[in-house]
Amino acid sequence: MSAHPDPTKLQPTGERGRIAYTVAEVAAMLGKHPNTIYEWVQRGSLPAEKLGGTIYVPKWALARLLSPATHDESAPAAAPAGAGGEVA
């Protein structure tokens, strides 16, 4: 018997299984510099949690950034506005 799991029985973690993204992933998805994302987190404009040495942005917070018009009523001040990284 092998000590390694059978790769045919493993299921890859898909987007549905994700609950959070790293700052680098969020920056890439939004076309922003990672420092911009760190700034949003530091200001409290973008919810995040630090686990070990890595900052994670919850999937729901990223969804709010990607479609702010559908989430404006529930959290109007949380989504960054404009291309310059200014926070509303």
N, C-alpha and C positions, 0 to 999 in steps of 0.2 A: 504494500500500500504506500502511495506517495504522500509525502508531508505537505505537498502543495495542493491547493484546491483545484478541482477540475475546471479549467477555463470555460468549458462549454456550459457549465451550470451557473457561472457568474453573470449577473446582470449589470450592465454599466449604469452608473448614476446619470440619469437624464436631467434635463432642465426641470422636469416636474419634481424631482427628488431634492433639488437644491433649496435650501432655506436662506442662504446668505452668499454673498460674493466678496472677494477681496477688493481692496482699494484699486489695485492694478486692473482687475477685471471690470470694475465699474468705470474707471477712466477710459479703458479701451472701448467699452460699449457706448459711452457718451461722447467719445472723441475729445476728451479733455486730458490735460496733464494730471498725473497722479497728485501733484502738489495742490491742484485745485480741489480735488476730492478731499484730501487731508484738511484743507482749509474749511470746507463746508462742514466736515465732521467736527473740527475744533470749535467752530462757531455755534454748533448745535443745529445747523440748518439741515443736516443729513444724519438721521439716526444711525448709530453704529455701536458695535460692541467689540472690545479687545479681548482676544483669547490667546494667551501666550504672548507672542510678539507680533501677532497679526490682527489687523483691524478688519472686521467683517461688517458689511452693509446688508441688512435684512432684505430679502427678496421683495417684500411689500413696499419698502422704501424706494427701491430701484424702480419698481412698477409705477410708483407715484411720480418719479422723475421722468419716466418715459412717456407717460400720458397724464400730464398735470391737469388738463381740462376736465377729465373725468373724476379727479380726486380733489379739486379745488375747494369744494364745499366742506369736506371733512377736515382738511388741514391746509388752509390757505397760505400760511407763512413758511411752510416747511420746504417747498420746492424752490431750488435756485432759479433765478430768472436771468435772461439775457445771455449772450455768448461770452461776456467778459467775466463770468463767475460771480457777479454781484448777487447778493441774496435779497429777496424781496421781504 
